[in-house]
Amino acid sequence: MRKNERLELIVTIVSEQEIETQQELVDLLRAKGVLATQATVSRDITTLGIIKVKGKKGGYVYGLSQETAERYMTPLQRAMDNILELSQGSGTLATMVNITVVPGSTTYLKRLILDDYKDQIFSLIGDDDSLLLLAKTEQAAQTIVESFQTWMKMLTK
């Protein structure tokens, strides 16, 4: 794996999980098939401008500075500011996700979502200001919703 790919993977891991130590990050990279030493990860953290932020459980975890988050965002992640509301169905509708968006942005968002999640989506239906995502499984719907919520929070910090 090239350095740029490793850096992008680190950004993804840090944005999706609460990582308290560099060793945790080394272990998560190893689990994804990337062999990196703690010293390499330390240099990568400095290169990326990753900082310690307050975690959900009260401790400090690695987080992305606004500049880093914006630099390494995919087009879909950057487009999250077009999403106004996100809600997942429950019970028998748990595979459905309703996405209310800025009017006129559904065609662009639909293409980006399908590019990133085509293996997890059964269908994606759009009109002028909303998308109805039908995931293949309840877990796929939950994963997509959680990713979108994480990215939306990154854009509002």
N, C-alpha and C positions, 0 to 999 in steps of 0.2 A: 504494500500500500504506500502510495506517495504521501509526502508530508501534507500537502493541501487536503487530501482526502482524510487523513488522520485528524487534521485540525477541524474539518467540517463535522466529523464524527464526534469529536470532543464537544463541540458546540451543541450538537443534538443531544448528547447524553446529559450535559450540564443543564440544558433548558428543560429537559423532561424529567429529571430525577434530582433528588437532593443528595449531593455528594459532599461529605464532610472532610475527606482526606484525599491526598494525591494517590495513596495506595488503593483506595476504593476505585478511583478512576482507572488506575493501571489494571486492576482486576476486571473491571467492566470492559475495558478495551480488549483484554485477553479473551474474555468470553465471546467477543465478536470477531476473534481471529487476528487481532492486532497485537503484536508483541512490541511493547515499549517499556523502557525503564522508568523508574520514578524521576530520574534526572531529566529524561526527555519530556516527560509529562510536565515537569516543573517549567522547563523552557517553553513548552507549548502554551501553558497557562499565561506566562508572561507575554508571549507573542500575541496571544488572543486578547489580552486585557481582561481576563477573567478575574473577578473580584469576589471577596467573601461578603455574603448578604445574610440577613436574618432569615432563618428557615421557618417552615410552618410549625415545627415542634419546639421552637424557641432557640435552638442552637444556631451556629453559623455554618453556612454551606456555600459552595462555589456557585456563583451566578454570573450572568452576562451583563456587562455594562451596556447601556443603551446603544453606544456606538458599535460595539461588537455584535450585538443582536441584529442591528440593521445591516451591517456589512455581510453577515453570513446567512441572512434570511433567503429562503427560496422565493420565487415569484408568488407562490400561493401564500406563504407566510406574510409577505408584504401586503397582499391583497386582503388580509384579515380585517383591515379597517373598513372594508365595505360591508362587513357583516354587522347587522344591527342587533339580531337576536338569534339564539341557537337553542333548540329544545329537542330532546330525544323522547320518543314515545315510551310508554311503559306497558307491561303485560304482553299481550299478543302483538302490540305495535312497537316493541322495543327495538326492532331493526330499522325503524323509520326515524329520520332526523329532519326537522323542519328548520330551514335557514332563511331568515328574513334579511334581506340585503338592501343596499342603496339602489333605488330604481335605476335600471339600465345596466347594471353590472353583472347580471346573471350569466350571460353568455361567456364572458371572460372567466368568471369564477368557476363555472361548470367545466370548462376546458382544463383549468389548473387542477381542480379537484380530481377529475378523471385521470389526468396524467399521473398524479401522485398516489391515488388509491384504487386504480382500476381493478386490482385483484380482490378488493374487499367490497366492491360496490356491485349490486345487482342492476340498479338503474338510478338515474339522476334526472329528475324532471324539473324544468324551470319555466317561470313566466317572467314578467318584467321586474318584480321585486321580491321573489322568493324562489327557493329551491327545495324540492322534496327528494332527499337522499334515501334510497332503499338499500341498506347494507345486506350482505349475504348472511351475516350472523349477528346476533345481539352483541357479541364481543367486538366484532368489527365496528359496529355503530358506536359502541362505548369508546373504543380506541380513537376513532375519528373525532368524536366530540371532545375528548380530553385533549387531543393535540390542538384542535382549534381553540379551545379555551386557554390553553397555555400560550399560544401565539397571540391571541387577542390581549391577554394580560401584558405580554411583553410590549405590545404597541401602545398600551395606555400608561406605562410607567413614566 
